[in-house]
Amino acid sequence: RRILSAGIDALGPQAGAALTAFSVLGREFRSGAALCLIGEGAPAAISSLCKRGMLVDLGEERQERRYLFAHALLQEVAYGVLLKRDKCALHASVAEYLETRLQQDGFDPARLSELAWHYSRAEKPENAWPPYYRAGVKAAEDWLLAFAAEQLRHAREGFERCQWATGIDGIGPGGSHLKNPLEGGETIVNAA
């Protein structure tokens, strides 16, 4: 870990900041998400990090380049360098980007789950539980029952965090119809 941390420090301020920002995206990420985090400097930063062996270019998929941290521990160490407030802000930026992408690309359960995860890491449970819920319902419709149960469990936990933190039930005015499915959805999926 110390060697990797020293390697990140040796990158210089711009490349080091880019690498740590990209770490919130996980081990593998797409160029669009990287662009949302650091702006127009993303392509140059990615190119530099690929040349230095920190990132691997996985090629293009769905008209967007994909990248991989060269080692899982590198991504973990880079993420660990970030302050909590910076992690929250970066996760919130990624969540906003993913919201836009979901509206363009459609709402598949894995993308909804990714969106919810970023909201959760941004410490916004009020924004995290609804996509977890939608991911669980969609996954159950597609007979992905284990995934559905996991997403519904996350939705229930996020909902409970909202209730605990605010003293209210976390459900907006038109959403009271979701309360019972949140409580019973996980049980139904687990029983199937």
Helices and strands as residue ranges (DSSP letters): H 2-10, H 13-22, G 23-25, E 28-30, H 31-38, G 39-41, H 42-51, E 55-61, E 64-69, H 72-81, H 84-105, H 109-121, H 125-141, H 145-166, G 173-178, H 179-191
